[in-house]
């Protein structure tokens, strides 16, 4: 797969639905039930794939539930919840927690969408899938939780699932594009909390995996992270930092996402190279509005890519530089891609600077 998780950022108790979405989110038990047909399409784990190859119908949030966050369970697919932990007042901490997908390795899940939710006080949630049989797989025991920086707390043999900075996030893939996971595969929930309240906060997260039939997923979606580590802004000053990155092969791009922290202001993204070189694509106005989806996926040829500018207004009371704490800053552009010719993107794409 193209992008193994190597960033400081970018992405448990099982619950899932067999027939219909529920009006309230449930507790933390594995609700799977198999039919024993052994066909390897997820049915043994009680997972039903949507036979309609369109955009999945998202379950979304509910007003009340037994345990926050209140994320309804999908009709087609399943929901994963972490066990979580308590974050004490004034604590700024990032954890990696290991959970497991339902079923066993004979079950294959073709996923064409996610939505996810976090309890209050969260800075980010990144969910990554462990590559089966890897060193990370050997190091990660279900239920383990450790402090970490990014989801690589148990090793770097990871593949993208999803991620967010806002309390609720949803993403779907273009028709024919998705992700493939397997029963029993381990996930890393990477969650970062800064508790600015006077009392404790409960750190909890829930993620819905929307399942489709195998024929609905012809291309595997990957991520490429473009990083600019060379940032630094004095307290009381503004700063602007521009970098660019190109791909080593032809790719289809359908989404771009910025990542800065709260001192990041506007974040413009331009084409780099090709017929549209220098053309503005979009400007993200704030770190809480990070995503841009093209109306239709675009072909970006080898040697072409994107240029982005991270602008900051530093009223933090201290010098800002690239770092992993909520009191630091970051300058990252993520692109979500797939191959125009192959099922998977060969090799890795991305630019650490």
C-alpha positions in Angstrom: 0.0 0.0 0.0 1.2 3.5 -0.7 1.1 5.3 2.6 2.2 3.7 5.8 1.6 6.0 8.7 4.8 7.8 9.4 3.5 11.2 10.6 3.1 12.7 14.0 -0.5 13.1 13.1 -2.4 11.2 10.1 -4.9 8.1 11.6 -12.2 -0.4 22.1 -15.1 -2.1 22.4 -16.9 -3.4 19.3 -20.5 -2.6 18.4 -22.2 -2.9 15.1 -25.5 -3.2 13.4 -26.9 -6.2 11.5 -30.0 -4.6 10.0 -30.9 -1.0 10.7 -29.4 2.1 12.2 -30.2 2.6 15.9 -31.4 5.8 17.4 -28.9 5.8 20.2 -25.4 4.7 20.6 -24.8 1.6 22.6 -22.2 0.4 25.0 -19.0 -1.4 24.4 -19.7 -5.1 23.6 -19.0 -7.0 20.5 -22.4 -7.5 19.0 -21.3 -9.7 16.1 -23.1 -12.8 15.2 -22.0 -15.1 12.3 -24.0 -17.1 9.9 -21.2 -19.6 9.3 -21.3 -19.5 5.6 -17.5 -19.1 5.3 -17.5 -17.0 2.2 -14.9 -14.5 3.5 -17.0 -11.4 2.6 -17.6 -10.4 6.2 -20.9 -12.4 6.6 -19.4 -14.7 9.2 -18.9 -11.7 11.4 -22.5 -10.6 10.9 -21.5 -7.7 8.7 -23.8 -6.9 5.8 -22.4 -5.0 2.8 -24.6 -2.5 1.0 -25.3 -3.9 -2.5 -25.9 -0.4 -3.9 -22.5 1.0 -5.0 -23.3 4.6 -4.3 -22.5 7.0 -1.5 -23.4 5.4 1.9 -26.2 6.8 4.0 -24.4 8.2 7.1 -25.9 7.4 10.4 -24.7 10.6 12.0 -25.0 11.8 15.6 -27.9 11.4 18.0 -29.1 13.7 20.8 -28.9 11.2 23.5 -27.2 7.8 24.1 -26.0 5.5 26.9 -22.3 6.5 26.5 -20.8 9.5 24.7 -20.0 10.3 21.9 -23.5 9.7 20.6 -22.8 8.3 17.2 -25.6 6.1 15.7 -24.7 2.7 14.3 -24.8 2.2 10.5 -27.3 -0.1 8.7 -24.5 -1.5 6.5 -21.3 -2.0 8.4 -20.2 -1.7 12.0 -19.1 0.7 14.8 -15.9 0.6 16.8 -15.5 2.3 20.1 -12.4 2.7 22.2 -12.3 2.0 25.9 -10.8 5.5 26.5 -9.6 7.0 29.7 -10.0 9.9 32.1 -8.2 13.1 31.4 -7.5 15.2 34.5 -7.8 19.0 34.7 -4.9 20.8 32.9 -3.6 17.6 31.4 -2.3 17.7 27.8 -1.8 14.1 26.8 -1.9 11.9 23.7 -2.6 8.2 23.8 -2.5 5.2 21.4 -5.0 2.4 22.1 -5.3 -0.9 20.4 -8.7 -2.3 19.3 -9.7 -5.1 16.9 -12.1 -5.3 14.0 -14.9 -7.9 14.4 -14.6 -11.4 12.8 -11.5 -13.3 11.8 -9.0 -13.1 8.9 -11.4 -14.9 6.5 -13.7 -11.9 6.7 -13.0 -9.1 4.3 -14.7 -5.7 4.6 -15.0 -3.4 1.6 -15.4 0.1 3.1 -16.7 3.1 1.2 -17.2 5.6 4.0 -16.6 6.6 7.6 -18.1 8.9 10.1 -16.7 9.4 13.6 -17.2 11.3 16.8 -15.1 12.3 19.9 -16.1 13.4 23.4 -15.4 17.0 24.4 -11.9 18.2 25.1 -10.3 16.4 22.1 -7.6 17.9 20.0 -7.6 15.2 17.4 -8.5 11.6 16.6 -6.4 9.5 14.1 -7.3 5.9 13.4 -4.8 3.7 11.6 -5.0 0.0 10.7 -2.1 -2.3 11.6 -0.6 -4.3 8.7 -1.3 -8.0 9.6 1.9 -10.0 10.3 4.1 -6.9 10.7 6.3 -6.1 13.6 3.8 -3.6 14.8 1.2 -6.3 14.7 3.4 -8.4 17.1 3.9 -5.4 19.4 0.3 -4.3 19.7 -1.9 -6.3 22.1 -5.7 -5.6 22.1 -6.6 -3.3 25.0 -3.1 -1.8 25.3 -2.9 1.9 25.8 0.3 4.0 25.8 1.3 7.6 25.6 2.5 8.4 22.1 3.1 11.0 19.4 0.9 10.1 16.4 -0.6 6.7 15.9 2.8 5.0 15.6 3.0 4.3 19.3 3.4 0.5 18.7 5.3 0.8 15.4 5.1 2.3 12.0 3.5 -0.6 10.0 0.2 1.2 9.6 -2.4 2.1 7.0 -4.8 5.0 6.9 -8.3 4.7 8.2 -9.7 8.2 9.1 -9.0 11.2 11.3 -10.5 14.4 12.6 -10.1 17.6 14.6 -13.7 18.5 15.0 -16.1 16.6 17.4 -17.8 15.0 14.4 -16.3 14.0 11.0 -17.6 12.2 7.9 -15.9 11.1 4.7 -17.0 9.1 1.7 -15.2 7.9 -1.3 -15.8 8.4 -5.0 -17.8 5.6 -6.6 -15.7 2.5 -7.1 -13.1 3.7 -4.6 -12.7 2.6 -1.0 -10.6 0.8 1.6 -10.2 -2.9 2.4 -9.8 -4.3 5.9 -10.0 -7.8 7.5 -11.7 -9.4 10.5 -9.4 -9.5 13.5 -7.2 -6.7 12.1 -5.9 -4.4 14.8 -6.5 -0.7 14.8 -4.7 2.1 16.6 -6.9 4.8 18.0 -4.6 7.9 18.5 -6.4 10.5 20.6 -5.0 13.8 22.0 -6.8 15.7 24.7 -6.2 19.0 26.4 -8.4 19.4 29.4 -8.9 23.1 30.0 -11.7 22.6 32.5 -11.6 22.4 36.3 -12.7 18.8 36.5 -11.9 15.5 34.8 -13.0 14.7 31.2 -13.8 11.2 29.8 -11.9 10.6 26.5 -14.0 8.5 24.2 -14.3 8.0 20.5 -16.5 6.0 18.1 -16.0 5.3 14.4 -18.4 3.9 11.9 -17.2 1.7 9.0 -19.7 1.7 6.1 -19.5 -1.6 4.3 -20.3 -2.4 0.6 -20.1 -5.5 -1.5 -16.8 -6.4 -3.1 -17.8 -5.3 -6.5 -18.3 -1.7 -5.2 -14.6 -1.2 -4.4 -12.4 -1.4 -7.5 -9.7 1.1 -6.4 -8.0 1.4 -3.0 -7.7 4.9 -1.5 -4.4 6.0 0.0 -3.1 9.2 1.7 0.0 11.3 1.0 1.2 13.7 3.6 3.1 16.8 2.6 5.0 18.3 5.7 6.8 21.5 6.3 8.7 21.2 9.6 10.7 24.5 9.1 8.3 26.9 10.8 8.8 29.3 13.7 7.0 32.4 14.9 7.9 34.7 17.7 5.2 35.5 20.3 3.1 38.6 19.2 4.1 38.2 15.6 2.7 36.7 12.4 4.5 34.3 10.1 4.0 32.8 6.7 5.7 29.6 5.3 5.3 28.2 1.8 6.3 24.8 0.5 5.5 22.5 -2.4 5.5 18.8 -3.1 5.1 16.7 -6.3 4.2 13.1 -6.9 6.5 10.5 -8.4 3.7 8.9 -10.5 0.3 9.7 -11.9 -2.4 9.8 -9.3 -6.1 10.6 -9.0 -6.7 13.2 -6.2 -10.1 13.8 -4.8 -9.5 15.5 -1.4 -7.1 17.9 0.2 -6.9 18.6 3.9 -4.8 21.1 5.9 -3.5 20.5 9.4 -2.4 23.3 11.6 -3.3 24.1 15.2 -5.3 27.1 16.5 -2.8 29.8 15.6 -3.0 28.9 11.9 -5.1 31.4 10.0 -5.8 31.2 6.3 -4.2 28.3 4.4 -4.2 28.7 0.6 -3.4 25.7 -1.7 -2.2 26.0 -5.3 -1.3 23.7 -8.1 2.4 23.0 -8.5 3.5 22.3 -12.1 1.4 21.3 -15.1 -1.1 23.3 -17.1 -2.6 24.9 -13.9 0.7 25.8 -12.2 0.2 28.5 -9.6 -3.6 28.4 -9.8 -5.4 28.8 -6.5 -7.5 25.7 -5.6 -8.9 26.8 -2.3 -8.2 28.6 0.9 -9.0 27.1 4.2 -10.1 29.9 6.6 -9.2 28.2 9.8 -7.9 25.0 11.3 -11.4 23.9 12.1 -12.4 24.0 8.4 -9.6 21.9 6.9 -11.1 19.9 4.0 -11.6 20.5 0.3 -13.1 17.9 -2.0 -12.9 18.3 -5.8 -16.2 18.1 -7.6 -14.7 15.2 -9.6 -11.4 13.4 -8.9 -8.5 15.1 -10.8 -5.5 13.5 -12.6 -2.2 14.8 -11.3 0.7 13.6 -13.4 4.1 12.6 -12.2 6.2 15.7 -11.4 3.1 17.7 -10.6 1.6 18.4 -7.2 0.6 21.1 -4.8 2.0 24.2 -3.1 0.6 25.4 0.2 1.1 28.3 2.6 0.7 28.1 6.4 0.0 31.5 7.9 0.1 32.1 11.7 -0.9 34.8 14.2 1.0 34.0 17.3 -0.8 35.3 20.5 0.1 32.1 22.4 2.5 33.8 24.9 5.5 31.7 23.6 7.6 30.9 20.6 5.7 28.6 18.2 7.5 25.9 16.2 6.5 22.5 14.7 5.8 20.1 17.5 3.4 17.5 18.8 1.8 19.3 21.7 -1.5 21.3 21.5 0.7 24.3 22.4 2.9 23.7 19.4 2.1 24.3 15.7 2.1 22.2 12.5 2.1 22.8 8.8 0.8 19.8 6.8 -1.2 19.3 3.6 -2.8 15.8 3.2 -4.0 14.5 -0.1 -6.2 11.5 -0.6 -5.4 9.6 -3.8 -5.8 6.5 -5.8 -4.2 5.0 -8.9 -5.6 5.8 -12.3 -4.5 2.4 -13.7 -3.9 -0.1 -10.8 -6.0 -1.2 -7.9 -3.5 0.2 -5.4 -1.0 3.0 -5.6 2.4 1.5 -6.0 5.0 2.6 -3.4 4.7 5.7 -1.2 3.9 9.3 -1.9 4.5 12.3 0.3 7.1 14.9 1.2 8.7 15.4 4.6 10.8 18.6 4.6 
